[in-house]
Amino acid sequence: MRKRYIVLFFIAWIFWLLLTWSVNVASVITGIVVALITSLLFGHYFYTSIYKLRQFRRFFTVIPFLAFFTWQTIKANFDVAWRVLHYKVPIQPAIIRIPLKVQTDLARAVLSCALTMTPGTIVIDIQDDCMYVHWIYVDRNDPDTYALERIRKYERYIQTIFD
C-alpha cells in the first residue's frame, strides 16, 4: 500500500526537476515539498499495483502515441482551417455513438481528451461502454465505419499504455 505513495512521490519529484530544469538547492527542496504534497493528496488514486509500472512496453508506446497524436492534430488543424476558409468545402456534422474497447476510466479519460483536443471532434458523453462524439465532417455513406476507423487508431495506443 505504501509503495504507490513512494512511487508517485519519485515520479512527481523527477517530473518537477524536468519541468524546472534546475538542480539548485531551492528547486530541489521545492520539488520535494510539491512531490510530497502531491503523493499524500493523490496517492490513493494512483495504481493499486506497481506491476503496470514495470511493464516497459507501456513506456515505449508513449513516444509513438505522442507522435501519432501530434500528426493527427496537425492534419485536423489544416482540415478545419480549409473548411472555414473555403465555404464550398462540405461540412457534414454528426454525432456518432462509438462502442469503446478501452476498459479503465483513466484510458477512457485520456481517449476523450485526445479526441477533444483534436480539432473537428468533441467528445460529448461517455455512457456505459459507448462514447458519443461530435464530428465536423462525417462521410454520409457509412458514418459508423468512418468514425470507428479514426477512433480505433487512438484506442490501440491508449489500450497499450493505460489498460
Residue, then its C-alpha position, 0 to 999 in steps of 0.5 A: m500500500r505504501k509503495r504507490y505513495i513512494v512511487l508517485f512521490f519519485i515520479a512527481w519529484i523527477f517530473w518537477l526537476l524536468l519541468t524546472w530544469s534546475v538542480n539548485v538547492a531551492s528547486v530541489i527542496t521545492g520539488i520535494v515539498v510539491a512531490l510530497i504534497t502531491s503523493l499524500l493528496f493523490g496517492h490513493y488514486f494512483y495504481t493499486s499495483i506497481y506491476k503496470l509500472r514495470q511493464f516497459r512496453r507501456f513506456f515505449t508506446v508513449i513516444p509513438f502515441l505522442a507522435f501519432f497524436t501530434w500528426q493527427t492534430i496537425k492534419a485536423n488543424f489544416d482540415v478545419a482551417w480549409r473548411v472555414l476558409h473555403y465555404k464550398v468545402p462540405i461540412q457534414p456534422a454528426i454525432i456518432r455513438i462509438p462502442l469503446k474497447v478501452q476498459t479503465d476510466l483513466a484510458r477512457a479519460v485520456l481517449s476523450c481528451a485526445l479526441t477533444m483536443t483534436p480539432g473537428t471532434i468533441v467528445i460529448d458523453i461517455q455512457d456505459d461502454c459507448m462514447y458519443v462524439h461530435w464530428i465536423y465532417v462525417d462521410r454520409n455513406d457509412p458514418d459508423t465505419y468512418a468514425l470507428e476507423r479514426i477512433r480505433k487508431y487512438e484506442r490501440y495506443i491508449q489500450t497499450i499504455f493505460d489498460 
